[in-house]
Amino acid sequence: MLVNGNVYGSGWNTDGRLGDGSLTSKSLFVGVYMGGAMAGKKIAKISGNSLMTMALATGNSATIL
C-alpha cells in the first residue's frame, strides 16, 4: 500500500485473489482494481492470510478484496 491509498499485490492468483481482474499469478506487484465496491474509497490498512485479504477504507468501512 502506498501513502496515496493505492494497493498493490503479487503472488498466486489462481482464484483472482490479487484483485487485478485476472487469474494469472504475478511475480511483480500489480495494482488492485479499485472499482465496484471500492470505487472512490481510499485504503487506510490492509491485512490478509492465505484465503482472503481485507481492506479498511478511510471512514472505517471494511471490504473483502
CHARMM internal coordinates of N, CA and C (Angstrom, degrees):
IC EDIT
DIST 1 N 1 CA 1.4433
DIST 1 CA 1 C 1.5319
ANGL 1 N 1 CA 1 C 108.11
DIST 1 C 2 N 1.3033
ANGL 1 CA 1 C 2 N 115.17
DIHE 1 N 1 CA 1 C 2 N 135.41
DIST 2 N 2 CA 1.4613
ANGL 1 C 2 N 2 CA 120.83
DIHE 1 CA 1 C 2 N 2 CA 178.26
DIST 2 CA 2 C 1.5249
ANGL 2 N 2 CA 2 C 110.31
DIHE 1 C 2 N 2 CA 2 C -96.27
DIST 2 C 3 N 1.2976
ANGL 2 CA 2 C 3 N 116.87
DIHE 2 N 2 CA 2 C 3 N 165.54
DIST 3 N 3 CA 1.4594
ANGL 2 C 3 N 3 CA 122.55
DIHE 2 CA 2 C 3 N 3 CA 179.76
DIST 3 CA 3 C 1.5254
ANGL 3 N 3 CA 3 C 111.71
DIHE 2 C 3 N 3 CA 3 C -56.65
DIST 3 C 4 N 1.3353
ANGL 3 CA 3 C 4 N 117.66
DIHE 3 N 3 CA 3 C 4 N -33.32
DIST 4 N 4 CA 1.4667
ANGL 3 C 4 N 4 CA 120.78
DIHE 3 CA 3 C 4 N 4 CA -178.08
DIST 4 CA 4 C 1.5258
ANGL 4 N 4 CA 4 C 113.28
DIHE 3 C 4 N 4 CA 4 C -79.49
DIST 4 C 5 N 1.3481
ANGL 4 CA 4 C 5 N 118.37
DIHE 4 N 4 CA 4 C 5 N 2.15
DIST 5 N 5 CA 1.4626
ANGL 4 C 5 N 5 CA 121.54
DIHE 4 CA 4 C 5 N 5 CA 177.50
DIST 5 CA 5 C 1.5090
ANGL 5 N 5 CA 5 C 114.27
DIHE 4 C 5 N 5 CA 5 C 93.18
DIST 5 C 6 N 1.3367
ANGL 5 CA 5 C 6 N 119.14
DIHE 5 N 5 CA 5 C 6 N -4.09
DIST 6 N 6 CA 1.4606
ANGL 5 C 6 N 6 CA 120.97
DIHE 5 CA 5 C 6 N 6 CA 176.41
DIST 6 CA 6 C 1.5258
ANGL 6 N 6 CA 6 C 109.26
DIHE 5 C 6 N 6 CA 6 C -70.52
DIST 6 C 7 N 1.3381
ANGL 6 CA 6 C 7 N 116.31
DIHE 6 N 6 CA 6 C 7 N 139.85
DIST 7 N 7 CA 1.4562
ANGL 6 C 7 N 7 CA 121.66
DIHE 6 CA 6 C 7 N 7 CA -177.13
DIST 7 CA 7 C 1.5240
ANGL 7 N 7 CA 7 C 109.13
DIHE 6 C 7 N 7 CA 7 C -115.58
DIST 7 C 8 N 1.3252
ANGL 7 CA 7 C 8 N 116.33
DIHE 7 N 7 CA 7 C 8 N 137.27
DIST 8 N 8 CA 1.4567
ANGL 7 C 8 N 8 CA 123.12
DIHE 7 CA 7 C 8 N 8 CA 179.58
DIST 8 CA 8 C 1.5165
ANGL 8 N 8 CA 8 C 109.39
DIHE 7 C 8 N 8 CA 8 C -129.32
DIST 8 C 9 N 1.3226
ANGL 8 CA 8 C 9 N 116.98
DIHE 8 N 8 CA 8 C 9 N 151.54
DIST 9 N 9 CA 1.4545
ANGL 8 C 9 N 9 CA 120.96
DIHE 8 CA 8 C 9 N 9 CA 178.33
DIST 9 CA 9 C 1.5131
ANGL 9 N 9 CA 9 C 111.26
DIHE 8 C 9 N 9 CA 9 C -146.75
DIST 9 C 10 N 1.3273
ANGL 9 CA 9 C 10 N 115.96
DIHE 9 N 9 CA 9 C 10 N 161.90
DIST 10 N 10 CA 1.4564
ANGL 9 C 10 N 10 CA 121.90
DIHE 9 CA 9 C 10 N 10 CA 174.96
DIST 10 CA 10 C 1.5231
ANGL 10 N 10 CA 10 C 107.94
DIHE 9 C 10 N 10 CA 10 C -148.27
DIST 10 C 11 N 1.3352
ANGL 10 CA 10 C 11 N 116.70
DIHE 10 N 10 CA 10 C 11 N 162.69
DIST 11 N 11 CA 1.4617
ANGL 10 C 11 N 11 CA 120.87
DIHE 10 CA 10 C 11 N 11 CA 177.32
DIST 11 CA 11 C 1.5114
ANGL 11 N 11 CA 11 C 112.38
DIHE 10 C 11 N 11 CA 11 C 124.64
DIST 11 C 12 N 1.3330
ANGL 11 CA 11 C 12 N 115.20
DIHE 11 N 11 CA 11 C 12 N -159.90
DIST 12 N 12 CA 1.4668
ANGL 11 C 12 N 12 CA 121.11
DIHE 11 CA 11 C 12 N 12 CA 179.57
DIST 12 CA 12 C 1.5153
ANGL 12 N 12 CA 12 C 109.35
DIHE 11 C 12 N 12 CA 12 C -64.28
DIST 12 C 13 N 1.3122
ANGL 12 CA 12 C 13 N 116.33
DIHE 12 N 12 CA 12 C 13 N 140.74
DIST 13 N 13 CA 1.4576
ANGL 12 C 13 N 13 CA 120.60
DIHE 12 CA 12 C 13 N 13 CA -176.55
DIST 13 CA 13 C 1.5271
ANGL 13 N 13 CA 13 C 111.45
DIHE 12 C 13 N 13 CA 13 C -141.09
DIST 13 C 14 N 1.3223
ANGL 13 CA 13 C 14 N 117.51
DIHE 13 N 13 CA 13 C 14 N 25.92
DIST 14 N 14 CA 1.4636
ANGL 13 C 14 N 14 CA 120.82
DIHE 13 CA 13 C 14 N 14 CA -175.19
DIST 14 CA 14 C 1.5169
ANGL 14 N 14 CA 14 C 113.38
DIHE 13 C 14 N 14 CA 14 C -61.52
DIST 14 C 15 N 1.3303
ANGL 14 CA 14 C 15 N 118.21
DIHE 14 N 14 CA 14 C 15 N -23.58
DIST 15 N 15 CA 1.4694
ANGL 14 C 15 N 15 CA 122.05
DIHE 14 CA 14 C 15 N 15 CA 178.24
DIST 15 CA 15 C 1.5238
ANGL 15 N 15 CA 15 C 112.10
DIHE 14 C 15 N 15 CA 15 C -110.74
DIST 15 C 16 N 1.3302
ANGL 15 CA 15 C 16 N 117.45
DIHE 15 N 15 CA 15 C 16 N 13.37
DIST 16 N 16 CA 1.4563
ANGL 15 C 16 N 16 CA 120.86
DIHE 15 CA 15 C 16 N 16 CA -179.85
DIST 16 CA 16 C 1.5099
ANGL 16 N 16 CA 16 C 113.83
DIHE 15 C 16 N 16 CA 16 C 77.69
DIST 16 C 17 N 1.3079
ANGL 16 CA 16 C 17 N 117.68
DIHE 16 N 16 CA 16 C 17 N 20.86
DIST 17 N 17 CA 1.4667
ANGL 16 C 17 N 17 CA 121.56
DIHE 16 CA 16 C 17 N 17 CA -174.46
DIST 17 CA 17 C 1.5195
ANGL 17 N 17 CA 17 C 114.68
DIHE 16 C 17 N 17 CA 17 C -68.99
DIST 17 C 18 N 1.3212
ANGL 17 CA 17 C 18 N 118.02
DIHE 17 N 17 CA 17 C 18 N -18.60
DIST 18 N 18 CA 1.4650
ANGL 17 C 18 N 18 CA 119.00
DIHE 17 CA 17 C 18 N 18 CA 179.43
DIST 18 CA 18 C 1.5192
ANGL 18 N 18 CA 18 C 112.23
DIHE 17 C 18 N 18 CA 18 C -74.04
DIST 18 C 19 N 1.3005
ANGL 18 CA 18 C 19 N 117.54
DIHE 18 N 18 CA 18 C 19 N -20.16
DIST 19 N 19 CA 1.4558
ANGL 18 C 19 N 19 CA 120.12
DIHE 18 CA 18 C 19 N 19 CA 177.50
DIST 19 CA 19 C 1.5082
ANGL 19 N 19 CA 19 C 114.64
DIHE 18 C 19 N 19 CA 19 C 77.09
DIST 19 C 20 N 1.3462
ANGL 19 CA 19 C 20 N 116.38
DIHE 19 N 19 CA 19 C 20 N 22.40
DIST 20 N 20 CA 1.4722
ANGL 19 C 20 N 20 CA 118.27
DIHE 19 CA 19 C 20 N 20 CA 179.49
DIST 20 CA 20 C 1.5206
ANGL 20 N 20 CA 20 C 112.43
DIHE 19 C 20 N 20 CA 20 C -100.86
DIST 20 C 21 N 1.3286
ANGL 20 CA 20 C 21 N 117.56
DIHE 20 N 20 CA 20 C 21 N 8.23
DIST 21 N 21 CA 1.4593
ANGL 20 C 21 N 21 CA 121.56
DIHE 20 CA 20 C 21 N 21 CA 177.56
DIST 21 CA 21 C 1.5174
ANGL 21 N 21 CA 21 C 114.00
DIHE 20 C 21 N 21 CA 21 C 85.70
DIST 21 C 22 N 1.3397
ANGL 21 CA 21 C 22 N 117.81
DIHE 21 N 21 CA 21 C 22 N 8.26
DIST 22 N 22 CA 1.4620
ANGL 21 C 22 N 22 CA 120.43
DIHE 21 CA 21 C 22 N 22 CA 179.70
DIST 22 CA 22 C 1.5283
ANGL 22 N 22 CA 22 C 110.36
DIHE 21 C 22 N 22 CA 22 C -127.07
DIST 22 C 23 N 1.3170
ANGL 22 CA 22 C 23 N 116.20
DIHE 22 N 22 CA 22 C 23 N 175.19
DIST 23 N 23 CA 1.4620
ANGL 22 C 23 N 23 CA 122.67
DIHE 22 CA 22 C 23 N 23 CA 174.32
DIST 23 CA 23 C 1.5263
ANGL 23 N 23 CA 23 C 110.72
DIHE 22 C 23 N 23 CA 23 C -114.93
DIST 23 C 24 N 1.3286
ANGL 23 CA 23 C 24 N 116.93
DIHE 23 N 23 CA 23 C 24 N 17.24
DIST 24 N 24 CA 1.4586
ANGL 23 C 24 N 24 CA 123.15
DIHE 23 CA 23 C 24 N 24 CA -177.59
DIST 24 CA 24 C 1.5208
ANGL 24 N 24 CA 24 C 110.11
DIHE 23 C 24 N 24 CA 24 C -94.69
DIST 24 C 25 N 1.3374
ANGL 24 CA 24 C 25 N 117.28
DIHE 24 N 24 CA 24 C 25 N 126.60
DIST 25 N 25 CA 1.4617
ANGL 24 C 25 N 25 CA 121.14
DIHE 24 CA 24 C 25 N 25 CA 176.39
DIST 25 CA 25 C 1.5219
ANGL 25 N 25 CA 25 C 109.67
DIHE 24 C 25 N 25 CA 25 C -66.30
DIST 25 C 26 N 1.3271
ANGL 25 CA 25 C 26 N 116.42
DIHE 25 N 25 CA 25 C 26 N 148.60
DIST 26 N 26 CA 1.4597
ANGL 25 C 26 N 26 CA 121.55
DIHE 25 CA 25 C 26 N 26 CA -174.67
DIST 26 CA 26 C 1.5243
ANGL 26 N 26 CA 26 C 110.82
DIHE 25 C 26 N 26 CA 26 C -126.29
DIST 26 C 27 N 1.3253
ANGL 26 CA 26 C 27 N 117.32
DIHE 26 N 26 CA 26 C 27 N 134.15
DIST 27 N 27 CA 1.4597
ANGL 26 C 27 N 27 CA 121.25
DIHE 26 CA 26 C 27 N 27 CA 174.11
DIST 27 CA 27 C 1.5266
ANGL 27 N 27 CA 27 C 111.15
DIHE 26 C 27 N 27 CA 27 C -93.57
DIST 27 C 28 N 1.3210
ANGL 27 CA 27 C 28 N 117.46
DIHE 27 N 27 CA 27 C 28 N -16.13
DIST 28 N 28 CA 1.4571
ANGL 27 C 28 N 28 CA 122.76
DIHE 27 CA 27 C 28 N 28 CA 175.44
DIST 28 CA 28 C 1.5257
ANGL 28 N 28 CA 28 C 109.11
DIHE 27 C 28 N 28 CA 28 C -111.47
DIST 28 C 29 N 1.2954
ANGL 28 CA 28 C 29 N 117.42
DIHE 28 N 28 CA 28 C 29 N 153.50
DIST 29 N 29 CA 1.4667
ANGL 28 C 29 N 29 CA 120.62
DIHE 28 CA 28 C 29 N 29 CA -179.26
DIST 29 CA 29 C 1.5286
ANGL 29 N 29 CA 29 C 111.52
DIHE 28 C 29 N 29 CA 29 C -67.65
DIST 29 C 30 N 1.3326
ANGL 29 CA 29 C 30 N 115.85
DIHE 29 N 29 CA 29 C 30 N 138.53
DIST 30 N 30 CA 1.4680
ANGL 29 C 30 N 30 CA 123.45
DIHE 29 CA 29 C 30 N 30 CA 177.78
DIST 30 CA 30 C 1.5255
ANGL 30 N 30 CA 30 C 108.51
DIHE 29 C 30 N 30 CA 30 C -126.87
DIST 30 C 31 N 1.3192
ANGL 30 CA 30 C 31 N 116.49
DIHE 30 N 30 CA 30 C 31 N 152.43
DIST 31 N 31 CA 1.4565
ANGL 30 C 31 N 31 CA 121.47
DIHE 30 CA 30 C 31 N 31 CA 178.95
DIST 31 CA 31 C 1.5234
ANGL 31 N 31 CA 31 C 111.86
DIHE 30 C 31 N 31 CA 31 C -70.74
DIST 31 C 32 N 1.3237
ANGL 31 CA 31 C 32 N 116.39
DIHE 31 N 31 CA 31 C 32 N 139.53
DIST 32 N 32 CA 1.4574
ANGL 31 C 32 N 32 CA 122.95
DIHE 31 CA 31 C 32 N 32 CA 176.61
DIST 32 CA 32 C 1.5242
ANGL 32 N 32 CA 32 C 108.73
DIHE 31 C 32 N 32 CA 32 C -81.12
DIST 32 C 33 N 1.3419
ANGL 32 CA 32 C 33 N 116.95
DIHE 32 N 32 CA 32 C 33 N 137.83
DIST 33 N 33 CA 1.4649
ANGL 32 C 33 N 33 CA 122.93
DIHE 32 CA 32 C 33 N 33 CA 178.53
DIST 33 CA 33 C 1.5245
ANGL 33 N 33 CA 33 C 109.24
DIHE 32 C 33 N 33 CA 33 C -62.26
DIST 33 C 34 N 1.3103
ANGL 33 CA 33 C 34 N 117.10
DIHE 33 N 33 CA 33 C 34 N 124.03
DIST 34 N 34 CA 1.4608
ANGL 33 C 34 N 34 CA 121.94
DIHE 33 CA 33 C 34 N 34 CA -178.01
DIST 34 CA 34 C 1.5210
ANGL 34 N 34 CA 34 C 112.15
DIHE 33 C 34 N 34 CA 34 C -113.42
DIST 34 C 35 N 1.3231
ANGL 34 CA 34 C 35 N 117.34
DIHE 34 N 34 CA 34 C 35 N 37.10
DIST 35 N 35 CA 1.4585
ANGL 34 C 35 N 35 CA 122.31
DIHE 34 CA 34 C 35 N 35 CA 175.25
DIST 35 CA 35 C 1.5211
ANGL 35 N 35 CA 35 C 109.35
DIHE 34 C 35 N 35 CA 35 C -104.26
DIST 35 C 36 N 1.2987
ANGL 35 CA 35 C 36 N 116.73
DIHE 35 N 35 CA 35 C 36 N -165.27
DIST 36 N 36 CA 1.4635
ANGL 35 C 36 N 36 CA 121.04
DIHE 35 CA 35 C 36 N 36 CA 178.38
DIST 36 CA 36 C 1.5174
ANGL 36 N 36 CA 36 C 112.01
DIHE 35 C 36 N 36 CA 36 C 57.63
DIST 36 C 37 N 1.3389
ANGL 36 CA 36 C 37 N 116.81
DIHE 36 N 36 CA 36 C 37 N -127.81
DIST 37 N 37 CA 1.4703
ANGL 36 C 37 N 37 CA 122.11
DIHE 36 CA 36 C 37 N 37 CA -178.53
DIST 37 CA 37 C 1.5208
ANGL 37 N 37 CA 37 C 112.19
DIHE 36 C 37 N 37 CA 37 C -64.12
DIST 37 C 38 N 1.3354
ANGL 37 CA 37 C 38 N 117.32
DIHE 37 N 37 CA 37 C 38 N -20.73
DIST 38 N 38 CA 1.4619
ANGL 37 C 38 N 38 CA 120.72
DIHE 37 CA 37 C 38 N 38 CA -178.33
DIST 38 CA 38 C 1.5289
ANGL 38 N 38 CA 38 C 113.12
DIHE 37 C 38 N 38 CA 38 C -95.67
DIST 38 C 39 N 1.3047
ANGL 38 CA 38 C 39 N 118.07
DIHE 38 N 38 CA 38 C 39 N -1.87
DIST 39 N 39 CA 1.4690
ANGL 38 C 39 N 39 CA 122.14
DIHE 38 CA 38 C 39 N 39 CA -176.31
DIST 39 CA 39 C 1.5221
ANGL 39 N 39 CA 39 C 111.47
DIHE 38 C 39 N 39 CA 39 C -56.35
DIST 39 C 40 N 1.3299
ANGL 39 CA 39 C 40 N 115.89
DIHE 39 N 39 CA 39 C 40 N 127.90
DIST 40 N 40 CA 1.4494
ANGL 39 C 40 N 40 CA 121.81
DIHE 39 CA 39 C 40 N 40 CA 176.07
DIST 40 CA 40 C 1.5129
ANGL 40 N 40 CA 40 C 115.52
DIHE 39 C 40 N 40 CA 40 C 78.38
DIST 40 C 41 N 1.3422
ANGL 40 CA 40 C 41 N 118.23
DIHE 40 N 40 CA 40 C 41 N -0.42
DIST 41 N 41 CA 1.4594
ANGL 40 C 41 N 41 CA 120.70
DIHE 40 CA 40 C 41 N 41 CA -177.44
DIST 41 CA 41 C 1.5211
ANGL 41 N 41 CA 41 C 110.17
DIHE 40 C 41 N 41 CA 41 C -96.01
DIST 41 C 42 N 1.2996
ANGL 41 CA 41 C 42 N 116.08
DIHE 41 N 41 CA 41 C 42 N 147.75
DIST 42 N 42 CA 1.4574
ANGL 41 C 42 N 42 CA 123.49
DIHE 41 CA 41 C 42 N 42 CA 173.04
DIST 42 CA 42 C 1.5228
ANGL 42 N 42 CA 42 C 107.61
DIHE 41 C 42 N 42 CA 42 C -105.44
DIST 42 C 43 N 1.3165
ANGL 42 CA 42 C 43 N 116.99
DIHE 42 N 42 CA 42 C 43 N 132.23
DIST 43 N 43 CA 1.4504
ANGL 42 C 43 N 43 CA 121.58
DIHE 42 CA 42 C 43 N 43 CA -177.69
DIST 43 CA 43 C 1.5235
ANGL 43 N 43 CA 43 C 109.86
DIHE 42 C 43 N 43 CA 43 C -85.67
DIST 43 C 44 N 1.3490
ANGL 43 CA 43 C 44 N 116.13
DIHE 43 N 43 CA 43 C 44 N 131.98
DIST 44 N 44 CA 1.4525
ANGL 43 C 44 N 44 CA 121.57
DIHE 43 CA 43 C 44 N 44 CA 179.81
DIST 44 CA 44 C 1.5251
ANGL 44 N 44 CA 44 C 111.70
DIHE 43 C 44 N 44 CA 44 C -100.73
DIST 44 C 45 N 1.3495
ANGL 44 CA 44 C 45 N 117.66
DIHE 44 N 44 CA 44 C 45 N -37.23
DIST 45 N 45 CA 1.4617
ANGL 44 C 45 N 45 CA 122.26
DIHE 44 CA 44 C 45 N 45 CA -178.87
DIST 45 CA 45 C 1.5231
ANGL 45 N 45 CA 45 C 108.97
DIHE 44 C 45 N 45 CA 45 C -147.57
DIST 45 C 46 N 1.3360
ANGL 45 CA 45 C 46 N 116.60
DIHE 45 N 45 CA 45 C 46 N 151.70
DIST 46 N 46 CA 1.4513
ANGL 45 C 46 N 46 CA 121.33
DIHE 45 CA 45 C 46 N 46 CA 173.17
DIST 46 CA 46 C 1.5139
ANGL 46 N 46 CA 46 C 109.06
DIHE 45 C 46 N 46 CA 46 C -132.88
DIST 46 C 47 N 1.3308
ANGL 46 CA 46 C 47 N 115.49
DIHE 46 N 46 CA 46 C 47 N 151.42
DIST 47 N 47 CA 1.4550
ANGL 46 C 47 N 47 CA 122.23
DIHE 46 CA 46 C 47 N 47 CA 178.07
DIST 47 CA 47 C 1.5130
ANGL 47 N 47 CA 47 C 107.50
DIHE 46 C 47 N 47 CA 47 C -151.75
DIST 47 C 48 N 1.3112
ANGL 47 CA 47 C 48 N 117.38
DIHE 47 N 47 CA 47 C 48 N 152.75
DIST 48 N 48 CA 1.4529
ANGL 47 C 48 N 48 CA 118.44
DIHE 47 CA 47 C 48 N 48 CA -179.85
DIST 48 CA 48 C 1.5127
ANGL 48 N 48 CA 48 C 113.05
DIHE 47 C 48 N 48 CA 48 C -165.64
DIST 48 C 49 N 1.3242
ANGL 48 CA 48 C 49 N 113.88
DIHE 48 N 48 CA 48 C 49 N 173.20
DIST 49 N 49 CA 1.4525
ANGL 48 C 49 N 49 CA 121.77
DIHE 48 CA 48 C 49 N 49 CA 173.91
DIST 49 CA 49 C 1.5171
ANGL 49 N 49 CA 49 C 107.66
DIHE 48 C 49 N 49 CA 49 C -142.73
DIST 49 C 50 N 1.3076
ANGL 49 CA 49 C 50 N 118.45
DIHE 49 N 49 CA 49 C 50 N -161.56
DIST 50 N 50 CA 1.4684
ANGL 49 C 50 N 50 CA 120.09
DIHE 49 CA 49 C 50 N 50 CA -176.61
DIST 50 CA 50 C 1.5203
ANGL 50 N 50 CA 50 C 113.36
DIHE 49 C 50 N 50 CA 50 C -73.46
DIST 50 C 51 N 1.3279
ANGL 50 CA 50 C 51 N 118.78
DIHE 50 N 50 CA 50 C 51 N -11.08
DIST 51 N 51 CA 1.4597
ANGL 50 C 51 N 51 CA 121.51
DIHE 50 CA 50 C 51 N 51 CA -176.50
DIST 51 CA 51 C 1.5257
ANGL 51 N 51 CA 51 C 114.30
DIHE 50 C 51 N 51 CA 51 C -108.86
DIST 51 C 52 N 1.3327
ANGL 51 CA 51 C 52 N 118.31
DIHE 51 N 51 CA 51 C 52 N -27.20
DIST 52 N 52 CA 1.4612
ANGL 51 C 52 N 52 CA 119.12
DIHE 51 CA 51 C 52 N 52 CA -176.06
DIST 52 CA 52 C 1.5209
ANGL 52 N 52 CA 52 C 110.47
DIHE 51 C 52 N 52 CA 52 C -158.00
DIST 52 C 53 N 1.3172
ANGL 52 CA 52 C 53 N 114.41
DIHE 52 N 52 CA 52 C 53 N 168.04
DIST 53 N 53 CA 1.4577
ANGL 52 C 53 N 53 CA 122.40
DIHE 52 CA 52 C 53 N 53 CA 173.34
DIST 53 CA 53 C 1.5153
ANGL 53 N 53 CA 53 C 108.16
DIHE 52 C 53 N 53 CA 53 C -129.67
DIST 53 C 54 N 1.3092
ANGL 53 CA 53 C 54 N 116.79
DIHE 53 N 53 CA 53 C 54 N 133.42
DIST 54 N 54 CA 1.4602
ANGL 53 C 54 N 54 CA 121.99
DIHE 53 CA 53 C 54 N 54 CA 177.24
DIST 54 CA 54 C 1.5195
ANGL 54 N 54 CA 54 C 108.54
DIHE 53 C 54 N 54 CA 54 C -109.98
DIST 54 C 55 N 1.3207
ANGL 54 CA 54 C 55 N 115.85
DIHE 54 N 54 CA 54 C 55 N 142.86
DIST 55 N 55 CA 1.4601
ANGL 54 C 55 N 55 CA 121.09
DIHE 54 CA 54 C 55 N 55 CA 176.47
DIST 55 CA 55 C 1.5149
ANGL 55 N 55 CA 55 C 109.09
DIHE 54 C 55 N 55 CA 55 C -124.17
DIST 55 C 56 N 1.3095
ANGL 55 CA 55 C 56 N 116.44
DIHE 55 N 55 CA 55 C 56 N 134.84
DIST 56 N 56 CA 1.4541
ANGL 55 C 56 N 56 CA 121.99
DIHE 55 CA 55 C 56 N 56 CA 175.54
DIST 56 CA 56 C 1.5235
ANGL 56 N 56 CA 56 C 107.16
DIHE 55 C 56 N 56 CA 56 C -105.25
DIST 56 C 57 N 1.3184
ANGL 56 CA 56 C 57 N 115.02
DIHE 56 N 56 CA 56 C 57 N 112.68
DIST 57 N 57 CA 1.4609
ANGL 56 C 57 N 57 CA 120.22
DIHE 56 CA 56 C 57 N 57 CA 179.91
DIST 57 CA 57 C 1.5249
ANGL 57 N 57 CA 57 C 109.55
DIHE 56 C 57 N 57 CA 57 C -83.03
DIST 57 C 58 N 1.3075
ANGL 57 CA 57 C 58 N 116.28
DIHE 57 N 57 CA 57 C 58 N 159.43
DIST 58 N 58 CA 1.4579
ANGL 57 C 58 N 58 CA 119.31
DIHE 57 CA 57 C 58 N 58 CA 174.26
DIST 58 CA 58 C 1.5248
ANGL 58 N 58 CA 58 C 107.45
DIHE 57 C 58 N 58 CA 58 C -58.52
DIST 58 C 59 N 1.3023
ANGL 58 CA 58 C 59 N 118.12
DIHE 58 N 58 CA 58 C 59 N 141.57
DIST 59 N 59 CA 1.4591
ANGL 58 C 59 N 59 CA 121.82
DIHE 58 CA 58 C 59 N 59 CA -173.64
DIST 59 CA 59 C 1.5193
ANGL 59 N 59 CA 59 C 111.43
DIHE 58 C 59 N 59 CA 59 C 93.01
DIST 59 C 60 N 1.3554
ANGL 59 CA 59 C 60 N 117.21
DIHE 59 N 59 CA 59 C 60 N 3.74
DIST 60 N 60 CA 1.4565
ANGL 59 C 60 N 60 CA 124.94
DIHE 59 CA 59 C 60 N 60 CA 175.06
DIST 60 CA 60 C 1.5210
ANGL 60 N 60 CA 60 C 115.51
DIHE 59 C 60 N 60 CA 60 C 63.90
DIST 60 C 61 N 1.3283
ANGL 60 CA 60 C 61 N 119.26
DIHE 60 N 60 CA 60 C 61 N 31.97
DIST 61 N 61 CA 1.4652
ANGL 60 C 61 N 61 CA 120.67
DIHE 60 CA 60 C 61 N 61 CA 173.22
DIST 61 CA 61 C 1.5313
ANGL 61 N 61 CA 61 C 108.56
DIHE 60 C 61 N 61 CA 61 C -97.65
DIST 61 C 62 N 1.3332
ANGL 61 CA 61 C 62 N 116.53
DIHE 61 N 61 CA 61 C 62 N 122.66
DIST 62 N 62 CA 1.4688
ANGL 61 C 62 N 62 CA 121.31
DIHE 61 CA 61 C 62 N 62 CA -178.31
DIST 62 CA 62 C 1.5183
ANGL 62 N 62 CA 62 C 110.31
DIHE 61 C 62 N 62 CA 62 C -93.15
DIST 62 C 63 N 1.3191
ANGL 62 CA 62 C 63 N 116.98
DIHE 62 N 62 CA 62 C 63 N 143.22
DIST 63 N 63 CA 1.4589
ANGL 62 C 63 N 63 CA 123.31
DIHE 62 CA 62 C 63 N 63 CA -179.72
DIST 63 CA 63 C 1.5130
ANGL 63 N 63 CA 63 C 108.85
DIHE 62 C 63 N 63 CA 63 C -139.31
DIST 63 C 64 N 1.3349
ANGL 63 CA 63 C 64 N 117.36
DIHE 63 N 63 CA 63 C 64 N 138.28
DIST 64 N 64 CA 1.4577
ANGL 63 C 64 N 64 CA 121.15
DIHE 63 CA 63 C 64 N 64 CA 172.10
DIST 64 CA 64 C 1.5061
ANGL 64 N 64 CA 64 C 108.04
DIHE 63 C 64 N 64 CA 64 C -83.41
DIST 64 C 65 N 1.3210
ANGL 64 CA 64 C 65 N 116.90
DIHE 64 N 64 CA 64 C 65 N 124.68
DIST 65 N 65 CA 1.4645
ANGL 64 C 65 N 65 CA 121.63
DIHE 64 CA 64 C 65 N 65 CA 179.12
DIST 65 CA 65 C 1.5029
ANGL 65 N 65 CA 65 C 109.44
DIHE 64 C 65 N 65 CA 65 C -88.30
END
COOR INIT
IC SEED 1 N 1 CA 1 C
IC BUILD
